[in-house]
């Protein structure tokens, strides 16, 4: 039997503040905690993924580094790579493939569709788009879907509804519209609005550590199971 292929998941949305980094970090940590060999690439110049997991973050020694990238270990033990300069396509390829055998690479993309995000999308097998259930967000979704349709690698796209308030009729209406117009491309999991998510980030830890029983933690745990068992 051949070696298991590394699956690269780019978490992307050109709009900021939509839970992109929160999703990337919790998906990476959740996969890591479930026993999958996982690497998180923080390609956002604001370094939000690193800031969200800053508690006890340790930089690895030079011998353990991949050329062009700084390597850290988060409190949960997750490997995090940050580019030292604007990464090239070959540099990104190294970050996704070099080192010990890896099951998943999660890329936290910049909040744009420019060069860095474009490279990540080209490298990805799956593209995960966190989306607020608001009608204005649907217009931005159309833009990123148009961008993805032109990719040579033909990655699989999934839309993840986030910050959803189930009691709000408009949120349910948008969710139903998404599933009707994008059959098979909307995650079964949706992430509820949970103030503990931002609180955990302010402490530099994941919600799996800060509040494992919170609804947000349970939702991201469900997303991890969906990725592990349904994304092939």
C-alpha positions as CSV (number, residue, x, y, z in Angstrom):
1,X,0.0,0.0,0.0
2,X,1.4,3.4,-0.9
3,X,2.0,6.3,1.5
4,X,-1.0,8.3,2.6
5,X,-1.2,11.5,0.6
6,X,-0.9,14.8,2.4
7,X,-4.1,16.8,2.1
8,X,-3.7,20.6,1.9
9,X,-6.7,22.7,3.1
10,X,-6.7,26.4,2.4
11,X,-8.9,28.4,4.6
12,X,-9.7,31.5,2.6
13,X,-12.0,34.5,2.4
14,X,-11.2,37.9,1.0
15,X,-13.2,39.5,3.8
16,X,-11.7,40.0,7.2
17,X,-13.4,39.2,10.5
18,X,-15.3,36.2,9.2
19,X,-13.7,33.6,11.4
20,X,-11.1,32.5,8.9
21,X,-8.2,32.3,11.3
22,X,-10.4,30.9,14.1
23,X,-11.5,28.1,11.7
24,X,-8.0,27.4,10.5
25,X,-6.5,27.2,14.0
26,X,-9.3,25.1,15.5
27,X,-9.4,22.7,12.5
28,X,-5.6,22.3,12.7
29,X,-5.6,21.8,16.4
30,X,-8.6,19.5,16.3
31,X,-7.0,17.3,13.6
32,X,-3.7,17.3,15.6
33,X,-5.5,16.3,18.8
34,X,-7.3,13.5,17.0
35,X,-4.0,11.9,16.0
36,X,-3.5,13.3,12.5
37,X,-0.1,14.6,11.7
38,X,-0.9,18.3,11.0
39,X,0.9,21.5,10.1
40,X,-0.6,25.0,10.2
41,X,0.8,27.6,7.8
42,X,0.2,31.2,8.9
43,X,0.3,33.1,5.6
44,X,-1.5,36.2,6.9
45,X,0.9,39.1,7.3
46,X,-0.9,40.0,10.5
47,X,0.2,36.6,12.0
48,X,-3.2,36.2,13.6
49,X,-3.0,32.4,13.8
50,X,0.3,32.7,15.8
51,X,-1.3,35.4,18.0
52,X,-4.3,33.2,18.7
53,X,-2.1,30.4,19.9
54,X,0.7,32.5,21.5
55,X,0.6,31.0,25.0
56,X,3.8,28.9,25.5
57,X,4.6,29.2,21.8
58,X,8.2,28.1,21.2
59,X,10.3,28.7,18.1
60,X,12.1,25.5,16.8
61,X,15.8,25.4,16.4
62,X,17.5,26.2,13.1
63,X,18.1,22.5,12.4
64,X,14.4,21.8,12.5
65,X,13.4,24.7,10.2
66,X,12.3,24.5,6.6
67,X,14.2,27.0,4.5
68,X,12.3,30.3,4.2
69,X,10.0,29.5,7.1
70,X,10.0,30.0,10.9
71,X,8.7,27.0,12.7
72,X,6.9,27.1,16.1
73,X,5.2,24.7,18.4
74,X,1.9,25.8,20.0
75,X,0.9,24.8,23.5
76,X,-1.1,21.9,22.1
77,X,2.1,20.7,20.3
78,X,0.8,21.7,16.9
79,X,3.5,22.7,14.3
80,X,3.1,26.2,12.9
81,X,5.1,27.7,10.1
82,X,5.3,31.3,9.2
83,X,7.0,32.6,6.0
84,X,10.1,34.8,6.6
85,X,9.5,36.6,3.3
86,X,6.8,36.5,0.7
87,X,6.8,32.8,-0.2
88,X,7.4,31.6,-3.7
89,X,5.4,28.7,-5.2
90,X,8.4,26.4,-4.6
91,X,8.8,27.6,-1.0
92,X,5.1,26.9,-0.3
93,X,5.5,23.5,-1.8
94,X,8.4,22.8,0.6
95,X,6.3,23.9,3.6
96,X,3.5,21.5,2.5
97,X,5.7,18.5,1.9
98,X,9.1,18.6,3.8
99,X,9.8,17.2,7.2
100,X,8.1,14.2,8.8
101,X,5.2,12.6,7.0
102,X,2.1,14.9,7.3
103,X,-1.6,14.0,7.0
104,X,-3.0,17.6,6.8
105,X,-1.6,21.0,6.0
106,X,-4.0,23.8,7.0
107,X,-3.2,27.2,5.4
108,X,-4.6,30.4,7.0
109,X,-4.7,32.7,4.0
110,X,-4.5,36.5,4.0
111,X,-7.9,38.4,3.8
112,X,-7.6,39.0,0.1
113,X,-7.5,37.2,-3.2
114,X,-4.1,38.5,-4.1
115,X,-0.8,36.7,-4.6
116,X,-0.4,34.9,-1.2
117,X,-3.9,33.6,-1.3
118,X,-3.6,32.7,-4.9
119,X,-0.6,30.5,-4.2
120,X,-2.4,28.8,-1.4
121,X,-5.4,28.1,-3.5
122,X,-3.2,26.6,-6.2
123,X,-1.5,24.3,-3.7
124,X,-4.7,23.2,-2.0
125,X,-6.6,20.0,-2.5
126,X,-9.6,21.5,-0.5
127,X,-10.6,25.1,-0.1
128,X,-12.7,25.9,3.0
129,X,-14.5,29.2,2.9
130,X,-15.9,30.4,6.2
131,X,-19.0,32.4,5.5
132,X,-21.3,34.5,7.7
133,X,-25.0,33.8,7.0
134,X,-25.7,37.3,5.7
135,X,-26.8,38.2,2.2
136,X,-24.0,40.7,1.6
137,X,-21.5,37.9,2.3
138,X,-23.0,35.9,-0.6
139,X,-21.7,38.5,-3.0
140,X,-18.1,38.0,-1.7
141,X,-18.7,34.2,-2.0
142,X,-19.4,34.6,-5.7
143,X,-16.1,36.4,-6.2
144,X,-14.0,33.7,-4.5
145,X,-15.9,30.9,-6.3
146,X,-15.1,32.6,-9.6
147,X,-11.5,32.7,-8.6
148,X,-11.5,29.1,-7.6
149,X,-13.1,27.9,-10.9
150,X,-10.0,29.0,-12.8
151,X,-7.6,26.8,-10.8
152,X,-5.7,24.1,-12.6
153,X,-5.7,21.7,-9.7
154,X,-9.5,21.5,-9.5
155,X,-9.6,21.6,-5.7
156,X,-12.8,20.6,-3.8
157,X,-14.6,23.6,-2.3
158,X,-16.6,23.6,0.9
159,X,-18.4,26.5,2.5
160,X,-18.6,26.6,6.3
161,X,-21.4,28.7,7.7
162,X,-20.0,30.6,10.8
163,X,-21.3,32.9,13.5
164,X,-24.7,31.5,12.9
165,X,-27.5,32.3,15.3
166,X,-30.1,29.6,14.8
167,X,-33.0,31.7,16.2
168,X,-32.5,34.3,13.5
169,X,-34.8,33.7,10.6
170,X,-32.4,35.5,8.2
171,X,-29.5,33.1,9.1
172,X,-31.6,30.0,8.5
173,X,-32.8,31.5,5.2
174,X,-29.3,32.1,4.0
175,X,-28.2,28.7,5.1
176,X,-31.1,27.1,3.1
177,X,-30.2,29.2,0.1
178,X,-26.6,28.1,0.3
179,X,-27.5,24.5,0.4
180,X,-30.0,24.8,-2.5
181,X,-27.6,26.7,-4.8
182,X,-24.4,24.8,-3.8
183,X,-25.4,21.2,-3.3
184,X,-22.7,19.1,-1.8
185,X,-20.4,22.1,-1.2
186,X,-21.8,23.3,2.1
187,X,-20.4,21.7,5.2
188,X,-22.9,19.7,7.3
189,X,-21.3,21.4,10.3
190,X,-22.1,25.0,11.0
191,X,-20.3,27.2,13.6
192,X,-22.5,29.1,16.1
193,X,-21.8,32.5,17.4
194,X,-19.9,31.9,20.6
195,X,-18.2,34.8,22.6
196,X,-15.8,32.2,24.1
197,X,-14.1,31.9,20.8
198,X,-12.8,35.4,20.8
199,X,-12.1,35.2,24.6
200,X,-9.9,32.1,24.0
201,X,-8.0,33.9,21.3
202,X,-7.3,36.8,23.7
203,X,-5.7,34.3,26.0
204,X,-3.6,32.8,23.3
205,X,-5.1,29.4,23.4
206,X,-7.7,27.4,21.5
207,X,-11.3,27.0,22.7
208,X,-10.5,23.3,23.0
209,X,-8.3,24.3,25.9
210,X,-10.1,27.4,27.2
211,X,-13.7,26.0,27.1
212,X,-13.9,22.5,25.7
213,X,-17.6,22.2,26.6
214,X,-18.5,25.5,24.9
215,X,-20.8,25.2,21.8
216,X,-18.0,26.6,19.6
217,X,-15.6,23.9,20.7
218,X,-18.2,21.2,20.1
219,X,-19.0,22.6,16.6
220,X,-15.3,22.7,15.6
221,X,-14.9,19.1,17.0
222,X,-17.8,18.1,14.7
223,X,-16.0,19.8,11.7
224,X,-12.9,17.8,12.5
225,X,-14.8,14.6,12.3
226,X,-16.5,15.7,9.1
227,X,-13.1,16.4,7.5
228,X,-11.6,13.2,8.8
229,X,-14.4,10.9,7.6
230,X,-16.0,12.7,4.7
231,X,-13.2,14.6,2.8
232,X,-11.4,12.3,0.4
